[in-house]
Structures are given as C-alpha cells and as structure tokens.
Amino acid sequence: GDKIRMMLDGFVVMLEREKDPSKLEAPYGGKLVQYLVSDGAHVNKGDAYAEMEVMKMLFALPAPEAGVVSLLKPAGSFVNAGEALGRLALDDPSLVAKAKPFDGDLGNFEAPPEMIE
C-alpha cells in the first residue's frame, strides 16, 4: 500500500507517501508510445495525457489533477516505473501535500543498557 505501519517506542506510527499530483510519473516500466496532448496544453483531472506500452498492451495515463502539462521525456522513450515523464502546473497548487519537518523536542534519551560498557 501507500502507508507503512510501525511501532515506535510503544506507539503505532503510520508513514504515508507525499502526495504531489504535479509530478507526472510512469506507473510502470515500458515504452512511452505517444503523448495525447502537446507541451503546454491544459488537461482536466482524469484526462489521458500519454500512452504507454507494457507487455504488448497499451495503457492510457490519466492526469492526476487539472493543470498545464510540461513534458520531459520524448515519445518513444523506454522508461522505468516511477520515472518522471513531465510536470503539471496545477490549477490548484494547494493539492500538493508535503511532509513537514519535526521541530519538537524528542526528550532526553540515553543509550540502551546493552550499549553502555
């Protein structure tokens, strides 16, 4: 899934992936067959912006949100899963949820007894 559940000092902690719909990434490895929109075009949420070929099957890649597309890879490229295909200048930039650095106090921790010699 998109979350990692772990125990930390007796507490259950959920770690989530950052949500950034402005990143257009390849969901799987394969050939980027063609773009269905031109560089600088506006797309709506769910509109297909590109087609990828994976194991002889074509898959349309939907835009995660509405915005203006900026393409990075040329059509015909072979890409790996997670590789950047382009950027999306979002109509609503507040949709990007980024992790915030912890600036609180962690307390006064000592080394575990096993580590003290």
C-alpha positions in Angstrom: 0.0 0.0 0.0 0.9 3.6 0.3 1.4 3.5 4.0 3.9 1.9 6.3 2.8 1.0 9.8 5.4 0.6 12.5 5.8 0.6 16.3 8.0 3.3 17.7 8.6 3.4 21.4 5.3 1.6 22.1 3.3 3.8 19.8 1.8 2.9 16.4 3.0 5.2 13.7 1.7 5.5 10.1 4.1 6.8 7.5 2.5 8.0 4.3 3.9 8.9 0.9 3.9 12.5 0.0 1.1 13.4 -2.3 2.3 15.5 -5.2 0.0 15.4 -8.2 2.2 17.9 -10.0 4.6 15.0 -10.8 3.7 13.0 -13.8 5.5 9.7 -13.3 5.4 6.4 -15.2 3.3 4.0 -13.2 5.3 1.0 -14.6 8.2 0.3 -16.8 7.7 0.2 -20.6 7.7 2.3 -23.7 6.2 5.8 -23.8 4.4 5.4 -27.1 2.9 8.9 -27.5 1.7 12.0 -25.8 -2.0 12.7 -26.3 -1.5 16.4 -25.5 1.1 18.8 -26.6 3.6 20.5 -24.3 1.9 23.5 -22.6 -1.6 22.1 -23.0 -4.2 22.3 -20.3 -5.7 19.0 -19.0 -8.5 18.2 -16.7 -8.4 15.7 -13.9 -8.6 12.2 -15.4 -7.8 13.2 -19.0 -5.4 10.9 -20.7 -2.1 12.7 -21.4 0.0 9.9 -22.7 0.0 6.2 -23.8 2.5 3.6 -22.6 3.1 0.1 -24.0 3.7 -2.6 -21.4 3.9 -6.3 -22.4 2.3 -5.5 -25.8 -0.7 -3.7 -24.1 -1.4 0.0 -24.4 -2.3 1.9 -21.3 -3.6 5.5 -21.2 -2.1 7.6 -18.4 -4.6 9.9 -16.7 -3.7 13.3 -15.3 -4.0 13.2 -11.5 -5.4 16.7 -11.4 -6.2 19.7 -13.6 -3.3 21.9 -14.9 -0.9 22.7 -17.6 1.4 19.9 -18.8 5.2 20.3 -19.2 6.6 17.2 -20.9 10.1 15.9 -20.1 10.7 12.7 -22.0 10.4 12.3 -25.7 7.7 9.9 -27.1 9.3 6.5 -28.0 11.5 6.5 -24.8 11.7 3.4 -22.6 11.1 4.4 -19.0 11.3 2.7 -15.6 8.5 2.7 -13.1 8.4 6.0 -11.2 10.5 7.8 -13.8 9.4 11.4 -14.4 7.5 12.0 -17.6 6.6 15.6 -17.0 5.3 18.2 -14.6 1.9 19.6 -14.1 1.4 23.3 -13.2 -1.7 22.7 -11.1 -4.8 24.9 -11.3 -5.0 24.4 -7.5 -1.4 24.3 -6.0 -2.8 23.6 -2.6 -3.3 20.0 -3.6 0.3 19.2 -3.0 0.7 17.8 0.5 4.3 17.6 1.6 5.7 16.3 4.8 6.6 18.9 7.4 9.9 18.6 9.3 9.6 17.7 13.0 10.8 20.6 15.1 9.6 19.4 18.5 11.6 18.0 21.4 12.5 14.3 21.4 13.3 14.3 25.1 16.4 13.3 26.9 17.3 9.8 25.6 20.1 7.6 26.9 21.7 4.7 25.2 20.1 1.3 25.9 21.8 -0.6 28.7 23.2 -3.2 26.2 25.2 -0.4 24.6 26.7 1.0 27.8 30.1 -0.5 28.7 
